[in-house]
Amino acid sequence: MAIQNKATDIMFGSIVKYNISENSSNFSKTASIGFGGYYRIGDGIIPKVQLQWDSFALGMSYDVNSSELSAASRSRGGFEISLKYVSQNSVFGNQSKARFF
């Protein structure tokens, strides 16, 4: 959620990751690919693909308007690229990892 002056931007979504490689020694890194998307309430949808290697994630998404702003953008969205770093030394530690069997 983002709030700026009188504007409020609320989004929700999820990414499902598939592990390409697991840590098998101290020298190998975990790699995964993720697919998902987000919904911005009353304004748009954002499908996303993400590649993660160890603590870095590179994502590519396409932001599409579904509100009255789609007339101004002629229903064309925009590509977005993201680079994310996930610290292994968080305040909460590395205790909670979701595992599905």
trRosetta pair geometry for C-beta under 8 A, 3 or more apart (Angstrom, degrees):
i j d omega theta_ij theta_ji phi_ij phi_ji
1 8 7.1 -14 -168 -172 96 89
1 9 6.8 156 -157 85 47 59
1 10 5.0 -3 -109 -106 88 72
1 11 7.5 -172 -76 25 45 66
2 8 7.4 161 85 -157 53 44
2 9 4.2 -3 56 56 98 110
3 7 7.3 163 -153 90 45 57
3 8 5.3 -7 -105 -108 79 75
3 9 7.6 -159 -69 24 37 71
4 7 5.2 -10 66 63 82 103
4 9 7.9 15 12 -2 97 107
9 40 6.6 -30 -167 -154 87 111
9 43 7.8 -42 -132 23 83 154
10 40 7.2 135 80 -157 46 59
10 41 4.6 3 77 16 101 126
11 38 5.0 18 178 173 115 121
11 39 6.7 165 -151 81 68 41
11 40 4.7 -31 -95 -97 92 68
11 41 7.2 -143 -84 -7 38 76
11 46 7.7 -3 -149 22 131 130
12 38 6.8 169 91 -152 23 78
12 39 6.0 -15 63 56 72 88
12 41 7.8 48 8 -48 93 95
13 36 6.1 124 158 150 104 109
13 37 5.3 -116 -151 112 130 45
13 38 3.1 -105 -16 -101 150 58
13 39 6.0 147 -70 6 94 64
13 46 7.1 -81 -57 66 165 97
13 48 7.8 96 140 14 146 124
14 36 5.1 -124 104 -152 52 135
14 37 7.8 9 54 54 54 48
15 34 4.2 41 166 164 114 128
15 35 6.9 159 -154 78 74 20
15 36 3.4 -130 -102 10 51 144
15 48 6.4 -62 -95 89 110 119
15 50 5.9 6 -157 21 150 134
16 34 6.3 164 80 -151 35 78
16 35 5.9 -21 58 62 88 74
16 36 5.8 140 6 -69 66 100
17 32 4.5 31 -179 157 113 137
17 33 7.0 156 -151 81 67 31
17 34 4.1 -37 -91 -88 74 98
17 50 7.6 -57 -97 80 94 110
17 52 7.0 -20 -133 22 132 131
18 32 6.1 162 78 -159 39 86
18 33 5.5 -16 57 61 93 82
18 34 7.3 169 13 -85 65 46
19 22 6.0 43 161 -70 137 77
19 30 6.8 -55 -140 -166 105 97
19 31 7.4 110 -163 82 61 50
19 32 4.9 -48 -102 -96 47 98
20 31 4.4 -45 61 101 113 100
20 32 5.8 -178 1 -99 83 33
20 33 6.2 71 -46 -11 113 92
21 28 6.7 -111 147 171 126 120
21 29 7.6 68 92 87 121 54
21 30 6.5 -166 91 -139 75 40
21 31 4.7 42 35 35 97 99
22 28 8.0 50 100 117 43 129
22 30 6.3 2 -137 -112 34 87
23 28 5.8 161 -136 89 49 94
23 29 7.2 -15 -93 -140 82 18
23 30 5.4 -45 -42 -57 85 91
24 28 5.3 23 40 42 80 147
25 28 5.3 87 48 7 79 98
29 53 5.9 55 122 179 132 80
29 54 4.0 -52 -162 -63 125 101
30 52 7.7 -8 114 117 89 101
30 53 7.6 169 90 -152 51 40
30 54 6.2 121 48 -88 71 44
31 51 7.7 -11 -168 -176 91 84
31 52 6.8 167 -153 92 46 61
31 53 4.9 -2 -107 -106 87 74
31 54 7.8 -16 -74 -27 63 57
32 51 7.6 170 89 -155 48 45
32 52 4.8 -1 57 57 89 105
33 49 7.4 -16 -174 -172 92 88
33 50 7.2 154 -163 85 47 54
33 51 5.6 -18 -108 -104 72 67
33 52 7.7 -170 -80 21 26 74
34 48 7.7 -3 111 115 97 96
34 49 7.1 154 85 -162 59 42
34 50 4.1 -10 59 60 108 102
34 51 7.7 -162 21 -69 77 24
34 52 6.7 42 -10 -10 113 110
34 57 7.9 -3 21 -150 130 121
35 48 7.4 160 -155 90 39 60
35 49 5.9 -9 -103 -107 69 69
35 50 7.8 -162 -66 24 29 76
36 47 7.7 177 106 -153 33 56
36 48 5.5 -16 73 62 73 98
36 50 7.7 -13 28 5 100 112
37 45 6.4 11 171 179 127 92
37 46 5.8 164 -161 88 78 54
37 47 4.4 -38 -96 -106 115 49
37 48 5.7 159 -94 12 48 81
37 61 7.9 133 -121 -137 66 109
38 45 7.3 163 85 -159 52 50
38 46 4.4 -5 55 58 95 110
38 48 6.9 41 -6 -14 92 124
38 61 7.8 6 20 -149 108 148
39 44 7.7 -175 -154 98 49 43
39 45 5.6 -20 -107 -108 68 73
39 46 7.6 -161 -72 22 26 78
40 43 4.4 -47 110 67 111 105
40 44 4.7 17 46 54 115 79
40 45 7.5 -147 19 -73 77 26
40 46 6.9 65 -21 -15 100 111
42 67 6.0 50 150 -89 70 118
43 65 6.5 -57 174 -139 73 71
43 66 6.5 118 150 50 23 77
43 67 4.5 -31 -121 -24 56 127
43 69 7.1 18 -149 28 91 125
44 63 6.1 45 141 -177 147 77
44 64 5.4 172 -160 87 103 51
44 65 4.8 -62 -86 -109 117 33
44 66 5.1 156 -99 7 47 84
44 67 6.9 -70 -46 -6 77 91
44 77 7.7 128 -160 -115 130 107
45 64 5.5 -10 60 60 78 104
45 66 6.5 52 -7 -26 86 127
46 61 5.1 25 176 173 98 128
46 62 6.9 175 -148 76 59 43
46 63 5.0 -9 -104 -102 100 66
46 64 7.2 180 -81 20 49 71
46 80 7.7 -15 -152 32 119 133
47 61 6.4 173 89 -148 44 77
47 62 5.8 0 56 46 88 94
48 59 5.7 -2 -172 -173 111 116
48 60 7.1 160 -151 83 64 40
48 61 4.0 -25 -98 -93 85 102
49 59 6.9 161 86 -152 45 66
49 60 5.4 -9 60 59 93 89
49 61 7.5 175 22 -77 58 55
50 57 5.4 7 -179 -178 113 109
50 58 7.0 160 -155 82 63 40
50 59 4.1 -21 -101 -98 88 91
50 60 7.8 178 -81 20 48 57
51 57 7.0 166 86 -154 42 59
51 58 5.1 -10 61 59 94 92
51 59 7.7 -177 24 -78 58 45
52 56 6.9 170 -151 93 60 46
52 57 4.2 -20 -99 -100 88 87
52 58 7.8 178 -81 21 42 60
53 56 5.6 -10 65 65 79 93
53 57 7.9 163 21 -85 54 44
55 85 5.7 30 140 -160 101 71
55 86 5.0 -144 -158 62 74 72
55 87 7.0 48 -155 -92 130 22
55 88 6.2 -89 -90 -37 124 94
56 83 7.1 -20 -165 -168 96 86
56 84 7.1 146 -158 80 47 54
56 85 5.9 -20 -100 -101 67 67
56 86 7.8 -157 -69 17 22 79
57 82 7.7 -1 109 109 91 97
57 83 7.4 156 82 -157 54 40
57 84 4.3 -12 59 58 102 104
57 85 7.9 -166 21 -71 76 24
57 86 6.9 51 -10 -18 111 108
58 81 7.5 -15 -172 -171 84 91
58 82 7.3 162 -157 86 39 57
58 83 5.7 -7 -105 -105 70 72
58 84 7.9 -163 -69 23 29 73
59 80 8.0 -2 111 109 97 88
59 81 7.1 157 86 -159 58 45
59 82 4.2 -4 57 56 107 102
59 83 7.8 -162 23 -69 75 30
59 84 7.0 32 -6 -5 113 110
60 79 6.9 -18 -168 -166 92 98
60 80 7.3 156 -156 82 45 53
60 81 5.7 -13 -103 -105 72 70
60 82 7.8 -164 -70 21 31 73
61 79 7.4 148 83 -157 44 51
61 80 4.8 -16 64 61 92 102
61 82 7.2 22 4 -4 108 111
62 77 5.1 85 167 105 84 142
62 78 7.3 170 -155 81 57 29
62 79 5.8 -28 -101 -98 73 58
62 80 7.3 -178 -84 17 24 80
63 77 5.0 175 85 -170 47 107
63 78 5.1 -14 55 56 101 81
63 79 8.0 -176 15 -84 79 9
63 80 5.8 56 -20 -18 110 122
64 75 7.6 17 -162 -174 95 65
64 77 3.8 -65 -84 -74 61 127
65 69 4.8 -108 -157 90 147 98
65 70 4.2 -173 106 -78 108 75
65 73 5.3 119 18 40 138 140
65 75 7.1 -127 67 -120 92 43
65 77 6.8 174 -1 -99 67 73
66 70 6.3 24 -118 -52 16 133
67 70 6.4 153 64 -17 41 90
68 71 6.3 -24 179 9 60 110
69 72 5.4 -49 -165 36 60 113
69 73 6.2 38 144 -4 82 107
70 73 5.8 -64 -140 53 37 98
70 74 7.7 -80 166 83 62 4
70 75 4.8 36 -178 -86 104 65
71 74 7.4 23 -174 -78 28 39
73 76 5.4 -132 155 56 89 70
73 77 7.3 57 149 -88 140 29
73 78 7.9 -91 -152 -35 135 97
87 90 5.5 133 90 -67 101 72
88 94 6.2 -4 -168 -71 74 129
90 93 6.5 -99 71 -11 82 11
90 94 7.2 120 30 -65 99 62
92 95 6.9 -104 148 30 84 102
92 96 7.2 -27 140 16 125 109
94 97 7.1 15 170 -48 78 107
